[in-house]
Amino acid sequence: MSPPGAPDLLPLETPRLRLRHFRDADVDAFFAYRNDPQVARWQSWDGITREAARDFARAFSMGGPAPPGTWFQIAVAERATDALAGDCALKLLADPPAAAEIGFTFARHFQGRGYAYEAVGRLISHLFDEFGLERVVAETDAENVRSCRLLERLGMRREGSSSAWFKGGITEEYRYGLNRGEWRTTRGASSLAGPPGGLAPTGPA
């Protein structure tokens, strides 16, 4: 559930997208991109069964952000068609408080259109301006150049790195962070639609 007194998170809209709860009609599209090796390249998972995809959609068909430390998944659909393009992930953090970690995944045929920039930017804006958070963070593989560029376009700063065991080998992960004051200064008053740019998955979503 949402923190006491916080506005409801969903739905959120952008010029081209709607961030909403998952629906049963999303299962086929979700199943397809979760089993695309190129989409899974930078993710902790490698695929999903149809039954698990159906359970996933139903689990996130209502409600709001889970208790701190638990991921909440948000469907991202085209406004014109309601076709599922991908999803964003949100995890409220207990330490520090008033902070959250985000991630995102988009189907391959929806990449390269600026959708991730538009969706993640709208989510960040809501978390700061309406949800009352003070800080947003993200992690991505150092070799996931397109995600790194996207996070930096959104104003996030690279704050450090660490080594991690990932899919049979050691990899380097970059940590990014953004405070509410920085967002308002650098991005808060600007358009989030932007030109099509780098679009790649990051985080656990």
N, C-alpha and C positions, 0 to 999 in steps of 0.2 A: 504494500500500500504506500501511497504518497506520504511524505512527512506531514505531521499535523499542521493544518493551516495553509499548506501549499496548494496552489491551483492544480487542477487536473492536467496531466501532461499531454494527453492525446484527445483529438487529432491535432496535428500541426500542418500548415499548408505553406507552399512556396508557389511561385508562378507556374511551375510544371509538375509539382509532386505533392503527394499527401502522405504524411507520416501518421500511421494508424495502427490499430490492433490487427493481428493476423486473422484470417478468415479461412474457412474450409476450402474456398475456391483458390487459395494461394498454394495448396499442397503440391500440385504438379510442378509449378514453376520453382518452388522452394526445393523440392526433391531434385529437379534438374540441375540447378546451379550448385547445390551442395555436393553433387556427384561429378562436377566438372573439375578435372585435375588442375586446370589452370587457375580456377577460382580458389581451389583448396591449397595452392602452392604455399601461401604464406599463413595458412591457418593451422590450428592445432589438430583439426579433424581432417579426415581423408574422404569421407562419404557418409551417407545416411541411408537407412532402409526407408521404404515408403511408409511403413507403420510408424517409425520414429518421426518421420516428417509430419505425419498426420497428428501425432501426439504433441509435437512441438507447436504446430499451428493452434491447436486447441488450448495448450497451456498458456499461450500469450494472446488469447482472443479477448481478454478483458483484464481489468485491473491496472495497476500502475507500478512504478519502480518498487522492486523488492527490498527487503531489509538490507542494510549495508553488508557488502561482501557478496551479494548475489546478483547475477546478471539478469537484466530485463531486456527482452528483444522487441524491436519496433519494426513493423513492416513499412517499406517505402514503396509506394505505388505511383504510377503515372496518373495525374488527375484526369486526363482526357479519356483514358481507357480503363483505369483501375487495375491495370496489369502490374503484377509484382515485379519490381525492378531489383530489389535487394532488401537489406535490412540493416538497421543500426543497433548497436548494443550499448547498454547503459548500466553501470554498476556504481551505486552510491558507496562512498567510502566512510568508514568509521574514524579513520585517522589518516589525514586530518579531517575534521568534521566540515560540513558544508562544501564537500568536494565530490567529484565523480570521475570515473574512468569511462572512456567511450571507445567504440570500435565500429567497423562497418564492413559490409560485404555486398558486392553487386554482381549480378549475372553478367557474363562476358559480353553479351550483345547489348547490354545497357551501359557498358563502359565507354569512355571517351566522349561522353556528351555533357560532362560537367554535373552529372546528377549527384555524385558523392559530395562535391563541393557545396551544392545547393542544399542537400539534405542535412549534412553534418553541420553546416553553418547555421541552418535554421534551428537545429537541436541545441547547439551551443548558445545561440541567442536566447532561446526559451529558458535554458537552465540558469543563465545569469539574470535575465531581466524579469522573468516571471516566477521561476522556481526558487530563486533566492540563493543559488549556490555562489561560492566565492572562487572556486578553482575547478578546472577541468584538465585531465591528463590523458595521455594515450601512449601506447607502446607499439612499436613495429620493428620488423627485422631491418637491419641496416642495409640489406640488399634490396629491400622493397622500395626502390627509388621513387616510384610514382606516389606511394602513400606518404613518404617523407615530404615530397614536394607539396602534396595536398595539405598536409597538416601545417606546413610552413606558410602556405598561401592563406590559411585561416588565421594566421598570427601566432601559432604555437611555437614556442622556443624549444630547441633541443637542450635538455638539461643534464643529460648524462647517458651512459651506456653500460651494459652489463653482458656477460657471457651466459648463454643458456644452452641446454641440450634440446635440440629440436630435430625431430624426424631423422634420427640416426646419426646426428653430428652436432658439433659445437657451432653455435652461431652468435652473432653480436646483435643485441637489441638496443634500439634507441628509445629513450624516454623523452616525451614532450610534455610541456605544461603551459597553461594559460590562465591568468588571473582575470577576474571580472573587470578591474580597472583597465587592464591592457586591452581587453576585448572592446570596451567602449571607446577607447582611444583610437585603436587601429582598424576595427571592423564594424563596430556597432552601428555607425551611421551610413554604411555603404551597402550597395546592393549585394545580395547573396547569390544571384543567378549567375553572373559572371560568364565568361566564355568557356566553351568546352575545354577541359584540361585533364590532367592525370587522374585516373580512376582505378583504384586497386583496393583489394581487401586488406584490412589490418585488424589486429585484436582478435578476440575469440568468436566474434559473430559469425 
